[in-house]
């Protein structure tokens, strides 16, 4: 009987440790994903700004040609 109780207790401890590890992993993953998302957002903003500048230059040139 006692062995069974010990096994059950060990099982519960292992399950708790696993749960804690999973929570920690989830938190770390969330942080990494947020960082990656922020980096991608910055890259896209830079690309958009570059595109806007190029388009503006092209439009200015076309306007000069029309004058």
C-alpha atoms as one frame of an Amber mdcrd trajectory, in Angstrom:
protein
   0.000   0.000   0.000   2.738   2.429   0.913   4.615   1.811  -2.314   1.521
   2.679  -4.271   1.176   5.949  -2.368   4.821   6.801  -2.984   4.414   6.113
  -6.663   1.339   8.300  -6.784   3.177  11.082  -4.993   6.107  10.809  -7.389
   3.744  10.889 -10.306   2.102  14.053  -8.985   5.494  15.685  -8.437   6.578
  14.801 -11.955   3.350  16.150 -13.383   3.805  19.398 -11.458   7.396  19.741
 -12.665   6.300  19.095 -16.209   3.564  21.682 -15.885   6.054  24.253 -14.571
   8.479  23.488 -17.387   5.748  23.866 -19.972   4.689  27.203 -18.489   8.282
  28.408 -18.524   8.702  27.250 -22.104   5.470  28.997 -23.103   6.650  32.234
 -21.507  10.032  32.057 -23.241   8.410  31.243 -26.547   6.001  34.138 -26.179
   8.881  36.525 -25.488  10.807  35.260 -28.519   7.774  35.536 -30.760   7.080
  39.076 -29.599  10.683  40.045 -30.314  10.538  38.488 -33.776   7.231  40.171
 -34.488   8.620  43.540 -33.442  11.661  43.020 -35.650   9.487  42.107 -38.628
   7.303  45.117 -37.996  10.339  47.415 -38.025  11.610  45.831 -41.240   8.254
  46.283 -42.935   8.016  49.884 -41.778  11.470  50.551 -43.230  10.517  48.871
 -46.498   7.340  50.908 -46.674   9.210  54.137 -46.041  11.724  53.235 -48.731
   8.938  52.466 -51.165   7.222  55.774 -50.416  10.433  57.689 -51.017  11.046
  55.923 -54.330   7.486  56.542 -55.466   7.710  60.188 -54.505  10.925  60.591
 -56.473   9.357  58.959 -59.520   6.315  61.193 -59.289   8.476  64.278 -58.957
  10.415  63.266 -62.073   7.205  62.678 -64.000   5.932  66.050 -62.903   9.115
  67.741 -64.113   8.763  66.016 -67.467   5.214  67.265 -67.794   6.163  70.872
 -67.077
